[in-house]
């Protein structure tokens, strides 16, 4: 899909992967709406790229539906949806204090998985209304979700996070098959350790220790490198139905 002139929604677009992707798409001529928390820098980022900002909490599922509809109406359509919002706390299946909190597990699933699926289903519905674009491919839309290499090598204390990210990876092919007849592609990106959130700005020696088992390069990834892959996914119609690792050959150890 050619990016110029297309309409894009980036959930979690105020920082990290989402911000870099919003900037990359806007630079290539897309109209971009950023959806993020009220306390985020979403409005500032949107102003910098000539886009729009819409306040949302992805765990407010009904509110997300309303906000996404408003964003799409303001854009005048939707061709590209990228979800990067997520997180989670560390907790073992059992500890000295007892079993894993069911509430914290559910919160992780709600944030990472249900929030991602909710945006995906709503974005797909909006995209289904499009006329096919780009004569050869006849596409209506592209959905890119964010998984993690923890989906495949979850570390100790990551059971909730791993479950949610593995489900995001697992949804790709089934959702792509669901939507294939409509010309809508679905993929996920599974990053390793990137300089976002808690890891942004950590000392270089600590970063090297965290990435010592990567093949190359042995450093934290850059949000711009996530954005480059997102752009490549949008532009290449043969990419579909899979979760792509973005990890410099790193495999997480148990801890």
C-alpha positions in Angstrom: 0.0 0.0 0.0 1.3 3.4 -0.9 1.4 5.6 2.2 1.0 9.0 0.7 -2.6 10.2 1.1 -3.7 7.4 3.4 -5.4 7.8 6.8 -3.7 6.3 9.8 -4.5 5.8 13.5 -1.7 5.1 16.0 -2.8 3.9 19.4 -0.1 4.7 21.9 1.3 7.3 19.5 2.5 9.7 22.1 5.8 8.0 22.8 8.1 5.1 21.9 7.2 2.8 19.0 3.9 4.7 18.4 5.5 8.1 18.2 8.3 7.0 15.8 5.7 5.3 13.6 3.4 8.3 13.6 6.3 10.5 12.6 7.4 8.0 9.8 4.0 7.8 8.3 3.4 11.5 8.4 6.7 12.1 6.8 5.6 9.9 3.9 2.4 11.8 3.4 -0.2 10.0 5.6 -2.8 11.8 7.7 -2.2 10.6 11.2 -4.4 10.5 14.3 -2.7 9.8 17.6 -4.7 8.0 20.3 -3.2 8.0 23.8 -3.8 8.7 27.5 -4.9 12.2 28.5 -1.7 12.8 30.5 0.5 11.8 27.6 2.4 14.1 25.2 0.0 13.1 22.4 -1.1 16.6 21.6 2.4 17.8 21.4 3.4 15.0 19.1 0.3 15.5 16.9 1.1 19.2 16.6 4.7 18.4 15.5 3.6 16.1 12.7 0.5 18.0 11.6 -1.8 15.3 12.9 -4.7 15.2 15.5 -4.8 13.9 19.1 -7.6 12.0 20.7 -7.6 11.1 24.4 -8.3 7.4 25.2 -7.7 4.7 27.8 -7.6 1.4 25.9 -9.0 -0.5 28.9 -12.1 1.6 28.6 -13.4 -0.5 25.7 -16.6 1.4 25.0 -14.8 4.7 25.2 -12.2 3.4 22.8 -14.9 2.5 20.3 -16.3 6.0 20.5 -12.9 7.7 20.3 -11.7 5.6 17.4 -15.0 6.4 15.5 -14.4 10.1 16.1 -10.8 9.9 14.9 -11.8 8.1 11.7 -14.6 10.5 11.0 -12.2 13.5 11.4 -9.6 11.8 9.2 -12.2 11.0 6.6 -11.4 7.2 6.5 -8.9 4.6 7.8 -6.3 2.6 5.9 -3.6 2.0 8.5 -4.0 1.1 12.2 -1.0 0.5 14.5 -1.4 -0.5 18.2 1.5 0.0 20.5 -0.2 0.7 23.9 0.7 -1.9 26.5 2.7 -2.9 29.6 2.5 -5.1 32.7 3.9 -5.8 36.1 6.2 -8.7 37.0 4.7 -11.5 39.1 5.4 -15.2 39.4 2.8 -17.9 39.1 3.3 -18.6 42.8 5.5 -16.8 45.4 6.0 -17.0 49.1 2.9 -14.9 49.5 0.6 -17.2 47.5 -0.6 -17.6 44.0 -0.4 -15.0 41.2 -3.1 -12.3 41.7 -6.0 -13.0 39.4 -6.8 -9.3 39.3 -3.3 -8.3 38.1 -3.3 -11.1 35.5 -6.7 -9.9 34.2 -5.4 -6.3 34.1 -2.5 -7.3 31.9 -4.8 -9.2 29.6 -7.2 -6.3 29.4 -4.5 -3.8 28.6 -2.4 -5.8 26.2 -4.7 -8.3 24.6 -8.3 -7.1 24.9 -7.3 -3.6 24.2 -5.4 -4.7 21.1 -8.2 -6.9 19.8 -10.8 -4.2 20.4 -8.9 -1.7 18.3 -8.2 -4.3 15.6 -11.9 -5.3 15.3 -13.0 -1.7 15.2 -10.3 -0.7 12.7 -11.2 -3.6 10.5 -14.8 -2.6 10.4 -13.9 0.9 9.4 -11.5 -0.3 6.7 -14.1 -2.7 5.3 -16.0 0.4 4.1 -13.1 1.6 2.0 -12.9 1.4 -1.8 -9.9 -0.7 -2.7 -6.8 1.4 -3.2 -3.6 0.9 -5.2 -4.8 -0.8 -8.4 -2.5 -3.8 -8.3 -3.0 -4.9 -4.7 -6.6 -3.7 -4.3 -6.1 -3.3 -0.5 -8.5 -1.7 1.9 -6.3 -1.6 5.0 -3.4 -2.8 7.1 -3.5 -3.6 10.8 -0.2 -3.8 12.7 -0.2 -4.9 16.4 2.7 -5.1 18.9 3.7 -8.4 20.4 7.0 -9.1 22.0 9.7 -11.8 21.9 8.4 -12.6 25.4 5.6 -14.2 23.5 8.1 -17.0 22.6 10.6 -16.9 25.5 8.8 -15.4 28.4 11.0 -14.8 31.4 10.4 -15.6 35.1 7.7 -13.4 36.4 6.3 -12.5 33.0 3.4 -15.0 32.8 0.6 -12.5 32.3 2.7 -10.4 29.9 3.7 -13.5 28.0 0.1 -14.8 27.7 -1.1 -11.5 26.3 1.8 -11.0 23.8 1.6 -14.7 22.7 -2.1 -14.2 22.0 -1.4 -11.1 19.9 1.1 -13.1 17.9 -1.4 -16.0 17.6 -4.2 -13.8 16.3 -2.3 -12.7 13.2 -3.0 -15.5 10.8 -6.6 -16.2 11.9 -7.5 -12.5 11.7 -5.7 -12.2 8.3 -7.8 -15.1 7.1 -10.9 -13.6 8.4 -10.2 -10.3 6.6 -8.4 -11.5 3.5 -11.5 -11.4 1.2 -11.8 -7.7 2.1 -8.2 -6.9 1.2 -7.2 -6.1 4.8 -3.9 -7.4 6.0 -3.0 -8.2 9.7 0.5 -8.5 11.2 2.3 -8.1 14.4 5.8 -6.9 15.3 7.6 -8.7 18.2 10.4 -6.4 19.5 13.1 -7.4 21.9 14.5 -4.8 24.3 14.1 -1.3 22.9 14.9 2.2 24.3 11.4 2.9 25.3 9.6 3.4 28.6 11.7 2.2 31.5 14.7 1.3 29.4 15.0 4.7 27.7 18.1 6.5 28.9 19.6 3.7 31.0 23.4 3.6 31.3 25.2 2.1 28.4 26.8 -0.7 30.5 23.4 -1.8 31.8 22.0 -1.8 28.2 24.9 -4.0 27.1 24.3 -6.4 29.9 20.6 -6.7 29.0 21.5 -7.4 25.3 24.6 -9.5 25.8 23.0 -12.6 24.3 21.9 -10.8 21.1 23.6 -11.9 17.9 24.1 -8.4 16.4 23.8 -5.6 17.2 24.2 -5.9 20.9 22.4 -2.9 22.0 18.9 -1.7 22.7 16.7 -1.2 19.7 15.6 2.2 18.6 12.0 3.2 18.2 12.8 4.4 14.7 13.8 0.8 13.8 10.3 -0.4 14.8 8.9 2.4 12.6 11.0 1.3 9.6 9.5 -2.2 9.9 6.0 -0.8 10.2 6.5 1.3 7.1 7.9 -1.8 5.2 4.8 -3.8 6.3 2.4 -1.2 5.0 4.3 -0.9 1.7 4.7 -4.6 0.9 1.4 -6.4 0.1 2.9 -9.8 0.4 3.5 -9.4 4.1 0.4 -10.8 5.9 -0.7 -13.1 8.7 2.5 -13.3 10.7 4.3 -12.0 13.7 7.7 -10.6 12.7 10.5 -10.7 15.3 12.6 -7.5 15.6 15.3 -8.7 17.9 18.9 -8.6 16.6 18.9 -12.4 17.0 18.3 -12.1 20.8 16.6 -15.0 22.7 15.5 -14.2 26.2 17.1 -16.3 29.0 14.9 -17.5 31.9 15.8 -14.3 33.8 
